[in-house]
């Protein structure tokens, strides 16, 4: 009998406090392989703090993270990236004056195994690595339809296009788990639908497991396979979108007057 694959990610009894103020309290849930899991909740609910634990920026006060069957109290950010955890940020963390392709290549920097001497003097191994990184970046730009912008300074592009560049940089190193912090923030309705379609495509075509934070509930309910609702650091609800849509505690604590709009 074939042993079933472990969940992509398990959060077990995780707690985190800042100067005695609880950001996350005894939080547990799991994310299955190749699932889009959305974290929702009001500002201050602990969503971004959780992503920072998952990619090693914060150390939880209690509990543990299980990534693909391996148990961790914490991972350093570099270790998280090398193990296959990618991260996108709420505010574009792009280098505005650099070209699109160089921004994407920056996402491969943690894969470099060059010595300082090889890099400084552009020795043969350094040149081979540069060619390999540039070829990989072009592959990803084609996936996003960005190849025509490869030489363009990223700061001159529309905001929605910049978000695609950031997503391209997040996946260029081929992560198996992608963490996205409000990838649709600051966008108009058309841009939101476009980027949501890109996220769905990454999940489907690259078989990526995705954990994302998003405030647009309508898009969350259409996009996610699984929704976790946080309220002041505690889990309020956890389940498929339809269950969350109809949960009276979620409606009372978070969705409120949006209920009619969401139901429609």
N, C-alpha and C positions, 0 to 999 in steps of 0.2 A: 504493500500500500504506500502511495506517495505521501510524504509528510507535507502538510499544507505550509505555505510560506508564512513567516511571522508577519504581523502588522508592520507597516513601514515605520510607524512611530507610536510609542506609548508614553503618556505622561502619568506618573504614579505619585499621588499624594504630594505634589509640588507646592511649596510655600515660599514666599519672598516678601521681605519687609524692608522699608527704608526708614531708618531712625525710628523704629517702633511702629511705623504705619504700614499695615498689611497691604501689599499690592496684589498678592495672589495667596489664596488660602486653601490648602488641601485639595488642589485641583488634580483630577484624574480624567483622562479620556484616551481613546486610541484612534489612529488614522490608518485605514487600510491601504494596501499597496494600490497605486494608480488612482487614488481618490483625490477629489478637490474638497478640502475641508475649510469652511469659512468660520472665522471667529468674529462674532458680532457682540455689541454691547456699547453702552454710553462711554464717553471720554472718561478716562480714569478707571476703566473696568479691569485693567491689567493685561490687555491684549498685546501691546508692544513689548511690555516687560517679558511676557512669555516668549515672544520671538527672540528677544535678546538672550534668554536662557538657552533656547534651542540652538543658537549659533555661537554660544560660548562667551557672550559679552558679560552676562550676569551669572553669578553662582547662586543656585537656590539655597535657602536656609534649611530646607528639608525636602525629602522626596528624591526621585531619580527619573532620568530620561532613558528610554530604551529605543535605540535606533537600529532597525533591522536586526533585532534580536540581541544586540549588545547593550549592556547596562553602563550608564554613565552618571556620575554626580555632576560633572561638568566637562565640557570640551573647550579647549582654547579655540578661538576663531579660526586660526590656521588649520588646526586639526579637523574642525568641523568641515571646512572647505575641502580638505583632502579626502575626507570620508564620504563626500558627496552631498553636502548640504549647501545650497546656494541661497543668496539673499538679495532681495530688491527692497528699496527704501521708499518711504513716503515722499520725501523731497528728492528730486533727481540728484544723485551723487555723481554727476558726470563732470568731465573736464571740458568746460565750455569752449576753450580755445583750441582744443585738439580735434582732429578729424574723427568722424564716426568710426572708422575702422580701428584707429588707435585706441579709442575708448573701449571698443569690444576686446581688442587684444589685451587690454589691462586686466580683463577678467581671467586671463590665463597666467598671470604673473606668478601665482602660487604653485603652478606646475613646473616652473623653471627649476632646473637643477644645475645651472651654470655657476662656476666660481666667479669671483670678482675679476680675476685676471682675464678669464675667457670673455667676460662681458666687455671689459675696458678695451681690450685689443681686438675684439671681434674675430676671435679665433674660429677655425672651421666649425666646431660644435656650436658656437654661438650663432653663426650664420645659418646652419641647418635648423636650429630651433626657431630662429626668426621666420624662416620660410614656412616651417610647419605651423607656427602660430598664425601667420598671415593667411595661409590656406584655410585653416579651420575658421578663422573670423569671416572670411568670404563665404564659406558654406552657410554660416549662421545668418549673415546679412541677406543672402538669397532666400532663406527660409522666411524672413520677415519682410521681404520685398524692399530691402534697404540698400541693395547693392549699388543703385545709381547714386546714393548719397555717400558712398564710402570715403571720398576725399573731402567731403564738406565739413566745415567746422560745426560741431554739434550745437553750439550755442545759437547758431543762425536758423535752426530748424524749428517748426511749430512744436508746441508743447506735446501734443499727442505723438508726434514722430520721435521726440526725445524719449518718451516713455517706452517706445518700441526699442530704441537703442539700449535703454537700461535693461529691459528684459533680455535683449540679445546678449548683453554682457553677463547677465546673471546665469544664462544657460550655456555659454560658450565652453565652459569647463565640464559640461555634461553631468550636472548634478542629478541625483536620484530623488532628492527632496528639495523643493523650491519654496522658500518663505517670502511672502510678498506683503509689505506693509502699506495698505491703502493704495494699491496700484492705479485706482481710478480718481484719486484726489485731484481736484482742480480742473477737471475736464467738463466739457459740455456733453450733452446727451449723445450726440453722434460719436464723439471720441470714446465715451464710456462703452458704448456698444461695440465699437471697433476693437478696443483693447480687451474687453471681455471675450470676444470671439477669438482673439489671439491666444488668450490664456486657455480657453477650451481646446484649441487646436494643439497647443503644447502638451496638454494633458493627454489628449487622444493619440497624437501621432508619435510623440516621444515617450509615451507611457510614464510621464512624470507624475509623482505625487506632489500635490501643491497644498500648502496651508497659507491662507490669505486672510488679512483683515480688511473689511470693507463696510462702509456705512450705508451704501445704497442697497436697501433691503430688497427691492425689486430685482436687481441684478443678482444679488446673492441667492435668492430663491430659484432663479433660473439657471445659475451657473454651478452651484455647489451640489455635491452628492450628499454632504454631511455638514451640519451646522452646529457649532457649540456657542451657546449664549453665556456671556460673562456679565456679572453684576457685582461691582465692588470687589473684584478678585475671586469671587466664588462662581461655581458653575450653576447657572439657573436652569439650563436645559441642554440637551444633547441628543441629536437624532437627525433623520432625513428632513429636507426642507418642508414637506407637507405637515409633518408632526410639529415642527417649530411654528409654522404659520398658524396652526390651530391651538397652540398651547396658551391657556388663559393666563398663566404666570408671565409668559413672555409678552403677551399683549398688554397686560397691566403695567409691567415694569419697564418695558422698552418700546414696544411698537406704538402703544397708546393710540392717538388719533389717526395714525397711519393705517389702522386696521382695515378700513373700508377700501382705501387705495390699494393695499397689498392684496386683499381678497379679489379685487377686480383684475 
